[in-house]
Amino acid sequence: MNLLIIGDGHLRTRTPRRRTDPDFKATCLCKLQQVIDLAEGHNCAAILQPGDLFDNPTPSGELMVALIHLLQPNPIPFLTIHGQHDMSYHAAASRKRSPLSILDAAGAVTLVDGTVDGHEVWVHKGVAVYGASFGQPPHELDSKAVGRFNVLMAHAMVGDKPLWPGQDLTGPAQYVRRHPGYDLYVLGDYHYPYVEEVGEATVINAGALLRLTAGKRDLALKPTAWVFNTEDFAVFRCPLNVEPVETAFNLTGREEKPEGPDLQPFIDKLRETGKVGVSFKGNLTAFFEEHDTPEAMREAVWKAMEEANV
């Protein structure tokens, strides 16, 4: 059986800063149409999307309607879970009223995280896909899993290399040891692709579906879908058609910075923190302390803020 795997979508209507798209909603829909076409062309039984389908928990009604029209007629199940960006205030209690729950009710996607009628698994011809949304522990396999090909689709920060100096990042092997027993691990949240073999299991992070920022790693990103065969564990890379960086982004006036750590992933994670006070610098200091940020990184951030007159 073939499964098509994609990463975080971060679908949105508003055009990101420095992107040149005249209609960013159309760009998002074009990517998903390519995904559907690839799934059909490779005779895939399902499309797996491990959370953060949306860039925020309140997408426009225009985008929601367009997604229903695109995904509802698609005969290939579109399996998904909640990432933190899909949930209001990152709260699990908001899952039942999330945009993903609306898409599920419309028959456009299939949630496999227990949000809808307790469904935490999708089973088809001996393949079982279990879902673990952001902050949700993975399902512990029981006797029903014996003899099946078991897939864990989780939204968890697991990567093959740190995004910034000093990041305490869980690696694929470490994650598999913590949650053993699955044959395939499909992971989201980490925006850069990798495929790793851990014992007899395969770990796949397909990388982000869209390039949203002009950070070094985003500019180098090649949005890709991956086809995985459950019989022989073969993995096929399927690059998506995207505009060249020179036309997709307006880089006019963007200064070439000397080689050093790319702070964009760090900034993105900082924006996701739910602890907010009245002082930005106070919040930033608290974030540094909570995450034991290295002194070199702190100094680089303070210097960048000073130069930007923040």
Secondary structure by P-SEA (a helix, b strand, c coil): cbbbbbcccccccccccccccccaaaaaaaaaaaaaaaaaaacccbbbbcccccccccccaaaaaaaaaccccccccbbbbbccccccccccccccccaaaaaaaaccccccccccccccccccccbbbbbbccccccccccccccccbbbbbccccccccccccccccccaaaaaaacccccbbbbcccccccccccccbbbbbccccccccccccccccccbbbbbbcccbbbbbbbcccccccccccccccccccccccaaaaaaaaaacccccccaaaaaaaaaaaacccaaaaaaaaaaaaaacc
